[in-house]
Amino acid sequence: MASTKSPYERLPVYKTRKLYIGGDFPRTESGRYITTTDPEGEFVANICRASRKDFRDAVVAAREAQDGWGSRSAFNRGQILYRMGEMLESRRQAFVDALVDTAGYDGHDAEAEVDTAIDRLVWYAGWSDKFAQVFGTVNPVASSHFDFSVPEPTGVVAAFCPENAPLLGLVSCMAPILMPGNAAILIVDNDAPTLAIDLAEVLETSDLPGGVVNILTGHRSELREHVGGHRDVDAILSVGASTEERTILEREGAESVTRLEFRPDRDPAEWRSEDSESPYWITPFVEFKTTWHPVGR
């Protein structure tokens, strides 16, 4: 009986990583790509190199989604963040393997990063219906009124994500932006950007409305001026900004009256520490609305 085995060596089918905009996975409009490799220099994937047009599309998607997301109850937003943690837990081993194979982690550190990322989503989910109680105020004043200060979402937030801890650093920036009702545009430029798009697949199956999170892979040096000067971005988070990047964002942000938040990058072990999660990481992305209400006869 003749053998049915092919005489040709089978070539693997590599997964194509696209952008994540408006709940879809489009290719970059420019057609450009970046080749990513593992620590030994072996090919991992070609990923999209986001352009200015891709960023503008992400802002449009985020703006359309933010109002609905911000108007949901705090409890419901917490449920969805918790669901993100559930879905990440269901793919735990795949992310551990990706950190080992792509980012060069050892097995113990990879497991620690994935587990902390899951726990951090759950941690911020727990804050969703408590944050306003802790940071809001009800103050008696001299007249027959009470003064209520209530945190509300800033709107559309663009974030230049950490170079270190490609999964946990991303989650640690994303969760405190999302929790109070903002929409996020996450710009990823590190040695293992494929994990960001793998995370997008988790978000897509976690009940999160399309457009609330948008993920762009590319060069932050190419996008920072466009981000800083975009008039429909309400706030910018920059982790690990160089002096040049900070100067550009401050100059452009002043023109567009954009709130800026700068944080230093951390090594992966520091991202796993309790110092890398805090309700005070939420406050840069809320506005405090104050109203007066009459009391008494």
Sequence and secondary structure as in RCSB ss.txt:
>XXXX:A:sequence
MASTKSPYERLPVYKTRKLYIGGDFPRTESGRYITTTDPEGEFVANICRASRKDFRDAVVAAREAQDGWGSRSAF
NRGQILYRMGEMLESRRQAFVDALVDTAGYDGHDAEAEVDTAIDRLVWYAGWSDKFAQVFGTVNPVASSHFDFSV
PEPTGVVAAFCPENAPLLGLVSCMAPILMPGNAAILIVDNDAPTLAIDLAEVLETSDLPGGVVNILTGHRSELRE
HVGGHRDVDAILSVGASTEERTILEREGAESVTRLEFRPDRDPAEWRSEDSESPYWITPFVEFKTTWHPVGR
>XXXX:A:secstr
    S SS        B  BBTTB    TT  EEEEE TTS EEEEEE   HHHHHHHHHHHHHHHHHHHHS HH
HHHHHHHHHHHHHHHTHHHHHHHHHHHH   HHHHHHHHHHHHHHHHHHHHHTTTHHHHH EEEE SSSEEEEEE
EEE  EEEEE  SSSTTHHHHHHHHHHHTTT EEEEEE SS THHHHHHHHHHHTTT  TTSEEEEES HHHHHH
HHHH TT  EEEEES  HHHHHHHHHHHHHHT EEEEE    HHHHTSGGG  GGGTGGGEEEEEEEEE   
